[in-house]
Amino acid sequence: MSETTIESRIKKSGEIARLMFSRNADESKEKPEKGKLDFTVMINPENISRALSMQATSNNSAKSKNKGDAYSCHPETISFTFYLDRTNVVPKSQTRHDAQSVDEMIKEFLEVVYKTSSGKPVQSVAIQYGAHLWTVRTNSITIEHSLFSKEGETLRAKVVCSFVTIIDDAAKPNPPRKKPKKPNNPTETIPLCPPCVCPPNTVESARESNHDTLYTSSEANYSTIDGREIKV
C-alpha cells in the first residue's frame, strides 16, 4: 500500500494512523511498501529514534584537488519499542489481530521483518507511519515476554527493534582506481646478437680443422705420413 493511499484512507475514515511493516511476498527488494505481506502494531511506539552519521574518506574519485573533502553517509539507524497485549487493556482495532494471541502476532511480525517461512532472511522492509516511509533491513530485535496466563500463554510482549536504511549503490563512494602494473625492468631490451668471431684463414687453423679447401697451392704439395712430411 503506497504512502499516499495510507494518508487518504486515514483522512476519509478518521482512523488513527498506526505504524506498519510490509514486504514483498516474492522476497524481491524493490518497493516493499507495496508488498502484500504486512504487520500493523497494536500500540504505536512512544518515540522513534533516528541515528545518522557520516565519515571522511579518501578522495578516490579524483574530482577534487583536496584529498580530504570526500565523505560517505552511513546507513541511518531507526529504533523504537512497541507492545503487543492481550490483557484487554487495549481496545480492539477491528483488524485481524483481534483474533490473534500475542504469540501468533509475534510469529507474524517476525515473518514480515526477520525471516520468511522458508527460513531465508528478509532483505527489504518498509516501515510506514503516517507521512513517514523508510526502506530498511532489520538490525536487531529483542522480545520481552512479561505477562502470562495460567496456561503459560503470553499476554503481553515488549518488542525492542532496530533497523538500518538501505543505501542505493549509486550513493556509495567510488572504489579506488587501480594503477596499471609497470614492467619489472622498464629499460629491458632485446639483447643484440654477439659479433661473429671467425677463425683466421691460416694454414695452421686449416690443418686443425682439417678443411682442405683452406690449404694454399704450395702447401697442397705436401702430405703427412707417420708424422713425416713428404713432398708429392
C-alpha positions in Angstrom: 0.0 0.0 0.0 1.5 3.3 -1.0 2.1 6.3 1.3 -0.5 8.4 -0.5 -3.1 5.7 -0.2 -2.5 5.3 3.5 -2.9 9.1 4.1 -6.0 9.3 2.1 -7.5 6.3 3.8 -6.9 7.7 7.2 -8.3 11.1 6.3 -11.5 9.6 4.8 -12.2 7.1 7.6 -10.8 9.1 10.6 -8.8 6.2 11.7 -5.8 6.5 13.9 -2.6 6.1 12.0 -0.7 3.0 13.1 2.9 2.1 12.3 3.0 -0.7 9.7 5.7 -3.0 8.4 5.4 -4.5 4.9 7.4 -6.5 2.4 7.0 -8.3 -1.0 5.7 -11.8 -0.9 8.1 -12.9 -3.6 11.1 -11.7 -1.4 12.1 -9.0 -4.0 13.8 -5.8 -2.7 12.1 -3.2 -4.9 9.3 -1.1 -3.3 8.5 -3.2 -0.3 5.9 -0.5 0.7 3.6 -2.0 -1.9 4.1 -5.6 -0.6 1.3 -7.9 0.2 2.7 -9.1 3.5 2.3 -6.6 6.3 2.0 -6.2 10.0 0.4 -3.4 11.9 1.2 -2.7 15.6 -1.5 -2.6 18.2 0.0 0.3 20.1 2.1 2.9 18.4 5.6 3.5 19.8 6.0 6.4 22.2 9.1 7.6 20.3 11.2 6.8 17.2 14.9 7.4 17.4 16.9 8.1 14.2 20.7 8.0 14.3 22.6 9.5 11.3 26.3 9.8 10.8 29.0 10.2 8.1 32.7 9.8 7.9 35.5 11.3 5.9 37.1 9.1 3.3 39.9 9.3 0.8 39.1 11.2 -2.4 39.1 8.2 -4.7 37.0 9.9 -7.4 39.8 12.4 -8.2 37.2 15.1 -8.9 38.7 17.5 -6.4 42.2 18.6 -5.6 41.6 18.3 -1.9 42.3 14.8 -0.7 40.2 15.1 2.5 36.9 16.5 1.1 35.2 13.2 0.3 32.6 11.9 2.7 30.3 8.9 2.8 27.0 8.6 4.6 26.5 5.7 6.9 23.1 3.9 6.8 20.5 5.6 9.1 19.6 3.6 12.2 15.9 3.6 13.2 14.9 2.2 16.6 11.7 2.1 18.7 9.7 0.0 21.1 6.1 -1.2 20.8 3.9 -3.6 22.8 1.6 -6.5 22.0 -1.1 -7.0 24.6 -3.9 -9.5 25.3 -4.9 -8.3 28.7 -8.0 -6.4 27.4 -6.3 -3.2 28.3 -6.0 -2.2 24.6 -9.4 -1.8 22.8 -10.0 -3.9 19.8 -8.9 -2.3 16.5 -11.3 -4.2 14.2 -8.3 -5.9 12.5 -7.3 -9.5 12.1 -5.1 -9.1 15.2 -8.2 -9.1 17.4 -8.5 -12.8 16.9 -4.8 -13.5 17.4 -2.8 -14.3 20.5 0.4 -12.5 21.4 2.4 -15.5 20.3 0.7 -15.6 16.9 1.3 -11.9 16.4 5.0 -12.3 17.3 5.3 -15.1 14.7 3.6 -13.0 12.0 5.7 -9.9 12.8 8.9 -11.9 12.5 7.9 -13.4 9.2 7.4 -9.9 7.8 10.6 -8.3 9.1 13.1 -11.0 10.1 12.8 -14.5 8.5 10.5 -15.9 5.9 8.5 -19.2 6.3 11.2 -20.9 4.2 13.9 -19.8 6.6 15.5 -17.1 4.4 16.3 -13.7 6.0 14.2 -10.8 4.9 16.3 -8.4 2.7 14.0 -5.4 2.4 11.2 -4.0 4.7 9.2 -0.8 4.5 8.2 1.0 7.7 5.3 3.4 7.3 3.9 5.7 9.8 1.7 8.5 8.5 3.7 10.5 6.1 7.0 8.7 7.1 8.4 6.0 4.9 11.7 4.1 5.4 13.1 1.3 3.4 15.2 -0.7 5.8 16.7 -4.1 6.8 16.4 -5.5 10.3 19.4 -4.9 12.5 18.2 -6.3 15.8 15.0 -7.4 17.6 14.6 -8.1 21.3 11.2 -9.6 22.5 10.5 -9.5 26.2 7.6 -11.7 27.4 6.2 -10.0 30.6 2.8 -11.4 31.4 1.5 -15.0 31.1 -1.8 -16.8 31.6 -2.3 -19.8 33.9 -1.7 -22.0 30.9 1.6 -20.2 30.1 0.3 -18.2 27.2 2.0 -14.9 26.6 -0.4 -12.0 27.5 2.0 -9.1 26.9 5.2 -8.7 25.0 7.6 -5.8 24.7 9.3 -5.6 21.2 12.5 -3.5 21.0 13.7 -3.3 17.4 16.3 -1.6 15.4 16.6 -1.2 11.6 19.1 0.3 9.2 18.2 2.0 6.0 19.2 0.5 2.6 21.5 2.9 0.7 21.5 2.9 -3.0 24.6 1.6 -4.6 24.9 4.8 -6.6 25.4 6.7 -3.4 28.5 4.7 -2.3 31.9 6.2 -2.8 33.7 5.3 -6.0 36.2 2.5 -5.5 39.9 3.4 -5.8 41.3 3.3 -9.2 43.8 0.6 -9.9 47.2 1.7 -11.1 48.5 0.0 -14.2 51.2 -2.5 -13.5 54.7 -1.5 -14.5 57.0 -4.0 -16.1 59.7 -5.4 -13.9 62.6 -3.8 -16.0 61.3 -0.8 -17.9 64.7 -0.4 -19.7 65.0 -4.0 -20.6 65.6 -4.5 -24.3 66.1 -7.5 -26.5 69.8 -8.4 -26.4 71.7 -8.0 -29.6 73.3 -10.9 -31.3 77.0 -11.2 -30.3 79.5 -10.3 -33.0 80.5 -13.3 -35.1 84.1 -14.4 -34.4 85.5 -16.4 -37.3 88.9 -18.2 -37.1 91.7 -16.6 -39.2 92.2 -18.0 -42.6 95.6 -19.6 -41.9 97.3 -22.9 -42.7 97.6 -23.8 -39.1 93.9 -23.3 -38.4 93.1 -25.2 -41.6 95.2 -28.1 -40.6 93.5 -28.2 -37.2 90.0 -28.1 -38.7 91.1 -30.4 -41.4 89.5 -28.2 -44.1 91.4 -29.0 -47.3 89.8 -26.1 -49.1 91.8 -23.6 -47.0 95.3 -25.0 -48.0 97.4 -22.9 -50.3 98.7 -24.2 -53.6 102.3 -24.7 -52.2 101.1 -26.5 -49.1 99.0 -28.8 -51.2 102.2 -30.4 -52.5 103.0 -31.9 -49.1 101.5 -35.0 -47.5 101.9 -36.3 -44.0 102.6 -40.0 -43.4 103.5 -41.4 -40.0 104.3 -37.8 -38.8 106.7 -37.0 -41.7 106.0 -34.5 -44.4 106.6 -35.9 -47.8 106.5 -33.8 -51.0 104.1 -35.1 -53.5 
